[in-house]
Amino acid sequence: MTNKRSITRIEVAPRLVALGIVAKEAAEEALGKVRDWADAPLEDGELAEVLVEFGVALAVYADAVDDLEESYRSTLEEAAACSGGLVVVGDVRLIRGAGGRDRLEFVRGGERVVRPAEHGAGRSLSRPAVFACLGRLAPGGADERTFHRVLPGEDAAVDGEVYVLVTPGQAAALRAEFGLALDDRGA
């Protein structure tokens, strides 16, 4: 088992490529963007961030946002991008309802998807609504990847959640090799 506290992004990248989680080109591109600290040992919580940097995970933060609809749009587009272009979303809309009972709508593969998104008085994304949408943003068919939530703890994003798009075998490898705590159920 690899001790994640002593590994670097440079060391993690080839293993993620070998596991089929990240394409070699995507790993090289991500490492190029962080070249100044790519060889620094990962600290608590950084493994989940590395998966986001490498384009196979999505971070959903609890921070208040200026524009809920735009934030949902960008979040759903980022989630779809984790598929490497196999999933595309469009026409994201937040339909405001009485008493904070909003609904989130988007198109995936020509089909309109509708999910409740209750915000109450808050100005942050409804994480349950995002999680409900993630099940529709996995590639499907013969592609076994689903979104798995990084469980709260040392690898969870501060004030938010991280979801990684992996197969069950890849999720098991992330647990075994890197000690990443993942929800078994997926989205």
N, C-alpha and C positions, 0 to 999 in steps of 0.2 A: 504494500500500500504506500502510495506517495504521501509524504507529509506536506500538505498544502502550504504550510507556513514557510517552508524552505524552497518552494518552487517559484519560478518566474513565468511571466507570460511567454517568454521565448521557449521555455521547457514545456509549458502546457500546450502550446499551439500544435506541435507535431503529433501529440497524443490525441488531441481532438480531431485532427485530420485523419489519423489512422483509424479512429473509431467511426469515421464517417459523419461526425457531427458538424464539422466545419469543412468547407472546400479549401483546398490549399491556397488558392488565389485570395480568398476572403481572409484567411489567417495572415497571409503576407501583407495584405492591404491594412488590416487592423494593426499589425505590429508596426508598420510604417508610420501610422498616425501617432503611436505612443513610443516611438523609438528612444526618446530621452529617458524613459523609465521602464522600458520593456524587460530589462534585466534585473529590476529590483524585486526582491522577494515579495510574494503576495501577503497581504495582511488580512486579518479577519474581515469577511464580507467582500473581499475583492474577487473571489472566484466567480461569484454571480455576476459581478460587474464585467469581468472578462468575457463571459458568455454574451452579455449585451454588446460589448465592444466588437465581438466577432460576428455579430449579426444573427445569432441563433436564439436570442432571448430578448424579452421585453421587460422593461421596468415601468411599473405603474406607481407613481408617487402619490402621497396623500396631500400634497401641497394644494393650496387654493390656486385656481387658474383664472385668468382674465376672461377667457372665452371658452365656455364648456363645449360648445359644438366643435370648434376648431381643435380643441384638445382631444376630443373623442376621435375626430377625423385622423389626426396625426398618430394617435395611439393605435387605432385599428389598422392604419396603413403600415406602421412599424411592425405590428404583429403579423400581417400578411407577408411582409418582406422577409420575415424569418424563414419562409418556405422556399426562398431562393427564386421567387417569381412564379411559383406554381399556383399561388393564390393571389387574387387581385380584388380589392374592395373599391367601391365607389359610392357616390351619392349618399354620403353619411349625413344624417340629419338628426337633430335633437328636437323632438316635438314636446313643447312645454305643456304640462297638464296642471290641473288644479291640485293644490296642496303639496306641490313638489313631486307629484306622480308623473314624471316625464317618461317618454319612451325614446329609445335609441333605435334608429333605422339605418340600414345600409344595404347595398347590393353586393352579393358575392356570387359569381358565376351566373349572372342573369336573374338570380332569385333574390327577392327582397326579404331581409331578415329583420325582425322586430323583437326587441327585448325591453323590459321595463328598466328604468334608470331613476331610482328615487334619490333625490339630492336633498330634500328638505330645504333648510335655509342655507345649506353649505354651497361652496363654490369649488368643490373638488370633485374629481371623477368618482363615480360610483364603482368601486372595485368589484362588487358582485355583478354589476352589469357588464363590466369588461370581461370578467371570468366567464360569464354566460356566453359572451360573443366568441371567446377563444375556441370553443368547441366547433364553431362554424368556420374558423379560420385555419384549422389544420388541413393539410392537403387532402386526406381521405383516399378512398380507393385502395390500391395496393400499397400506398405509402402509409406505413404504420405510425408515423410521427404524430404525437399529440402534445399539447402544452402541459407541462408539469410545473406546479408552483414550488419555488424554493421555500421550504418550511421556515417559519420564524426561528431565529437563532443567530449564530454568528455569521452565517452566509446570507442573511436576508438583507434586502436594501433598507437603508435607514428610512423610516417613515413611509414605507411603501412595500410593494411586492414585486418579485421577479418571477417570470414564467419562461421556461426554456422549452423549445420545440425539439423533442427527441423521441426515438422509438423506445419501447420498454427495455430492450437490451442496452441501449445507450444510457438510459436513466440508471440502470443497474451498474453500468461501468462508471458513471459519474459518482455514484454512491461509494462503490468499492475502491476506486482508484484515487478519488479526490476527497472523499468524506462529505460530499455535498448532500445535504438532507433535502430530498424531493418527495412531494406528495405522490403516492402510488397511483392515484386514480386518474390523473390527467384531467384535462378540461373537456 
